[in-house]
């Protein structure tokens, strides 16, 4: 029996080999007026993070970007 490569997984329904899914990278919020950021913070399911590698970085929230542009 041949062991499949570690970077692939079997889809549970189709049985097709596919690349392993990428980890979810939730956007970070840096504008206090952002409604999505306020929702995340009020949920209690958030924390400050300091990435140590490029792979740990997260995209910036598009709403925060737009709010920061409006503020200038």
C-alpha distances in whole Angstrom, upper triangle without the diagonal:
4,7,9,13,15,18,16,16,16,19,20,22,20,17,17,16,19,20,21,24,27,29,32,35,38,42,44,48,51,54,55,57,53,53,49,49,52,49,47,49,51,47,47,43,44,44,45,43,43,40,39,37,37,34,36,39,39,41,45,46,48,50,51,52,54,56,56,58,60,61,62
4,6,9,12,15,13,14,14,18,19,21,19,16,16,14,16,17,18,22,24,27,30,33,36,39,42,45,48,51,53,54,51,50,47,47,50,47,45,47,49,46,45,41,42,42,43,40,40,37,36,34,34,31,33,35,36,38,42,43,45,48,49,49,51,53,54,55,57,59,59
4,7,8,11,11,11,12,16,17,20,19,15,15,12,15,15,15,19,21,23,27,29,33,36,38,42,45,48,49,51,47,47,43,43,46,44,41,43,45,42,42,38,38,38,39,36,37,34,33,30,30,27,29,32,33,35,39,40,42,45,45,46,48,50,50,52,54,55,56
4,6,8,7,8,9,13,15,18,16,13,12,9,11,11,12,16,18,20,24,26,30,33,35,39,42,45,47,48,44,44,40,41,43,41,39,41,43,40,40,36,36,36,37,34,34,31,31,28,28,25,27,29,30,32,36,37,39,42,42,42,45,47,47,48,51,52,53
4,6,6,8,11,14,17,19,18,15,13,10,10,10,10,14,16,18,22,24,28,30,33,37,39,42,44,46,42,42,39,39,42,40,37,39,41,39,38,34,34,34,35,32,32,28,27,25,25,21,24,26,27,29,33,35,36,39,40,40,42,45,45,46,48,50,50
4,6,8,11,14,16,19,19,16,15,11,11,9,9,12,14,15,19,21,25,28,30,34,36,40,41,43,40,40,36,36,39,37,34,36,38,35,35,31,31,31,31,28,28,25,24,22,22,19,21,24,25,27,31,32,34,37,37,38,40,42,42,44,46,47,48
4,7,11,13,16,19,18,15,14,10,9,6,6,9,11,13,16,19,22,25,27,31,34,37,39,40,37,37,33,33,36,35,32,34,36,34,33,29,29,29,30,27,27,23,23,20,20,16,18,21,22,24,28,29,31,34,34,34,37,39,39,40,43,44,45
4,7,10,13,15,14,12,10,6,5,4,5,9,11,14,17,20,23,26,29,32,35,38,40,41,37,37,34,34,37,35,32,35,37,34,34,30,30,31,31,29,29,26,26,23,23,19,21,23,24,25,29,30,32,34,35,35,38,40,40,41,44,45,46
4,6,9,12,11,9,8,6,6,6,6,9,12,14,17,20,23,26,29,32,36,38,40,41,37,37,33,34,36,34,31,34,36,33,33,29,29,30,32,29,30,27,27,25,25,21,22,25,25,26,30,30,32,35,36,36,38,40,41,42,44,46,47
4,6,9,8,5,6,5,6,9,9,11,15,17,19,23,25,28,31,35,38,40,42,43,39,38,34,35,38,35,33,36,37,34,34,31,32,33,34,32,33,31,31,29,28,24,26,28,27,29,32,32,34,36,38,38,40,42,43,44,46,48,49
4,6,6,5,6,6,7,10,10,11,14,16,18,22,24,27,30,33,37,39,40,41,37,36,32,34,36,33,31,34,36,32,33,29,30,32,34,32,33,31,32,30,29,25,26,28,27,28,31,31,32,34,36,36,38,40,41,42,44,46,48
4,6,6,8,10,11,13,13,13,17,18,20,23,25,29,32,35,38,40,41,42,38,37,33,34,36,34,31,35,36,32,33,29,31,33,35,33,35,33,34,32,31,27,28,30,29,30,33,32,34,36,37,38,40,42,43,44,46,48,50
4,6,8,11,12,15,15,15,19,21,22,25,27,30,34,36,40,42,43,43,39,37,34,36,38,35,33,36,37,34,35,31,33,35,37,36,38,35,37,35,34,30,31,32,31,31,34,34,35,36,39,39,41,43,44,45,47,49,50
4,5,9,10,14,15,16,19,22,23,26,28,31,35,37,41,43,44,44,40,39,36,37,40,37,35,38,39,36,37,34,35,37,39,37,39,36,37,35,34,30,31,33,31,32,35,34,35,37,39,40,41,43,45,46,47,50,51
4,6,9,13,13,15,19,21,23,27,29,32,35,38,42,44,45,46,42,41,37,38,41,38,36,39,40,37,38,34,35,37,39,37,38,35,36,34,33,29,30,32,31,32,36,36,37,39,41,41,43,45,46,47,49,51,52
4,6,10,12,14,17,20,22,25,28,31,34,37,40,43,44,44,41,40,36,38,40,38,36,39,40,37,38,34,35,37,38,36,37,34,35,32,31,27,29,30,30,30,34,34,35,37,39,39,41,43,44,45,47,49,50
4,7,9,12,15,18,20,23,26,29,32,36,39,41,43,44,40,39,36,37,40,37,35,38,40,37,37,33,34,35,36,34,34,31,32,29,28,24,26,28,28,29,32,33,34,37,38,38,40,42,43,44,46,48,49
4,6,9,12,15,17,20,23,26,29,32,35,38,40,40,37,36,33,34,36,34,32,35,37,34,35,31,31,32,33,31,31,28,29,26,25,21,23,25,24,25,29,29,30,33,34,34,36,39,39,40,43,44,45
4,6,9,12,15,17,21,23,26,30,33,35,37,38,34,34,31,31,35,33,30,33,35,32,33,29,29,29,30,28,28,25,25,22,21,17,20,21,21,22,26,27,28,31,32,32,34,36,37,38,40,42,43
4,6,9,12,15,18,21,24,28,31,33,35,36,33,32,29,29,32,30,27,30,32,29,29,26,26,26,27,25,25,22,23,20,19,16,17,19,19,21,24,25,27,30,31,31,33,35,36,37,39,41,42
4,6,9,12,15,18,21,24,27,30,32,32,29,29,25,26,28,27,24,27,29,26,26,23,23,24,25,22,23,21,22,19,18,14,15,17,16,18,21,22,23,26,27,27,30,32,32,33,36,37,38
4,6,9,12,15,18,21,24,27,29,30,26,27,23,23,26,25,22,25,27,25,25,21,20,21,22,19,20,17,18,16,14,11,12,13,13,14,18,19,21,23,24,24,27,29,29,30,33,34,35
4,6,9,13,15,19,22,25,26,28,24,24,21,20,23,22,19,21,24,21,21,17,17,17,18,16,17,15,16,14,14,10,10,12,11,13,16,17,20,22,22,23,26,27,28,29,32,33,34
4,6,10,12,16,19,21,23,24,21,21,17,17,20,18,16,18,21,18,19,15,14,16,17,15,17,15,17,16,15,12,11,11,9,11,14,14,16,19,19,20,23,24,25,27,29,30,31
4,6,9,13,16,18,20,22,18,19,15,15,18,17,14,17,20,18,18,15,13,14,14,12,14,12,15,14,12,10,8,8,6,7,10,11,14,16,16,17,20,21,21,23,26,26,28
4,7,10,13,15,17,18,15,15,11,11,14,14,11,13,16,15,15,12,10,12,13,12,14,13,16,16,15,13,11,10,6,7,9,9,12,13,13,15,17,18,19,21,23,24,26
4,7,10,12,14,15,12,13,10,9,13,13,11,13,16,15,16,14,11,12,12,12,13,13,17,16,15,14,12,9,6,5,5,5,8,10,10,11,14,15,15,17,20,20,22
4,7,10,12,13,11,13,10,8,12,12,10,11,15,15,15,13,10,10,9,9,11,12,16,16,15,15,12,9,6,6,5,6,10,10,9,11,14,14,14,16,18,18,20
4,6,8,10,7,10,8,5,9,11,9,10,13,14,14,13,11,11,10,11,13,15,18,19,18,18,16,13,10,9,6,6,9,8,6,9,12,11,11,14,16,15,18
4,7,9,8,11,11,8,10,13,12,11,15,17,17,16,13,13,11,12,14,15,19,20,19,20,17,14,12,11,8,8,10,10,6,9,11,10,9,13,14,13,15
4,5,6,9,10,8,9,12,12,12,14,17,17,18,15,15,14,16,17,19,23,24,22,23,21,18,15,14,10,9,11,9,5,8,10,7,7,11,11,10,13
4,6,8,10,7,7,11,11,10,12,15,15,17,14,15,14,17,19,21,25,26,25,26,23,20,18,17,13,12,13,11,8,12,13,9,10,14,14,12,15
4,6,9,8,7,11,12,12,13,16,17,18,17,18,17,20,22,24,28,29,27,28,25,22,20,18,14,12,13,9,8,11,11,8,9,12,11,11,14
4,6,5,6,9,10,11,12,14,16,16,15,16,16,18,21,22,26,27,25,25,23,20,17,15,12,9,10,6,6,9,9,7,10,13,12,12,16
4,5,5,6,9,10,10,12,15,15,15,17,18,20,23,24,28,29,27,27,24,22,18,17,14,11,12,8,9,13,12,10,13,16,15,15,19
4,5,5,6,9,10,11,13,13,12,15,16,18,20,21,25,26,24,24,21,19,15,14,12,9,10,8,9,12,13,12,14,17,17,18,21
4,5,5,6,9,10,11,11,10,12,12,15,17,19,23,24,23,22,19,17,14,13,11,8,11,9,8,12,13,12,13,17,17,17,20
4,5,5,6,9,10,11,11,13,14,17,20,22,26,27,26,26,23,21,18,17,15,12,14,12,11,15,16,13,15,19,18,18,21
4,6,5,6,9,10,10,13,15,18,21,23,26,27,27,26,23,21,18,18,16,13,15,13,13,17,17,16,18,21,21,21,24
4,6,5,7,7,6,10,12,14,18,19,23,24,23,22,19,18,15,15,14,12,15,13,13,17,18,17,19,22,22,22,25
4,5,6,7,6,8,10,13,17,19,23,24,24,24,20,19,17,17,15,14,17,15,14,18,19,17,19,22,22,22,25
4,5,8,9,11,14,17,21,23,26,28,28,27,24,23,20,21,19,17,19,17,17,20,21,19,21,24,24,23,27
4,5,8,11,14,17,20,22,26,27,27,26,23,22,19,20,19,17,20,18,18,22,23,22,23,26,26,26,29
4,6,8,12,15,18,20,24,25,26,25,21,21,19,20,20,18,21,20,19,23,25,23,24,28,28,27,30
4,7,11,13,16,18,21,23,23,22,18,18,16,18,18,17,20,19,19,22,24,23,24,27,28,28,30
4,7,9,13,15,18,20,20,19,16,15,14,15,15,14,18,18,16,19,22,21,21,25,26,25,28
4,6,10,12,15,18,19,18,14,14,13,15,15,15,19,19,17,20,23,22,22,25,26,25,28
4,7,10,13,16,17,17,13,12,12,14,14,15,19,19,16,19,22,21,20,23,25,24,26
4,6,9,12,13,13,9,9,10,13,13,15,19,20,17,19,22,22,21,24,26,25,27
4,6,9,11,12,9,8,10,13,14,16,20,21,19,20,23,23,22,24,27,26,27
4,6,7,8,5,6,9,12,13,16,20,22,19,20,24,24,23,25,28,27,28
4,7,8,7,8,12,15,17,20,23,25,23,23,27,27,26,28,31,30,31
4,5,5,7,11,14,16,20,22,25,23,23,27,28,26,28,31,31,31
4,5,5,9,11,14,18,20,23,21,21,24,26,24,26,29,29,29
4,6,8,11,14,17,20,23,22,21,25,26,25,27,30,30,31
4,7,10,13,16,19,21,20,20,24,25,24,26,29,29,29
4,7,9,13,15,18,17,17,20,21,20,22,25,25,26
4,7,9,12,15,14,14,17,18,18,20,23,23,24
4,6,9,12,11,11,14,16,15,17,20,20,21
4,6,9,7,7,11,12,12,13,16,17,18
4,5,5,6,9,10,11,13,15,16,17
4,5,5,6,9,10,11,13,14,16
4,5,5,6,9,10,11,12,15
4,5,5,6,9,10,11,13
4,6,5,6,9,10,11
4,5,5,6,9,10
4,5,5,6,9
4,5,5,7
4,5,6
4,6
4
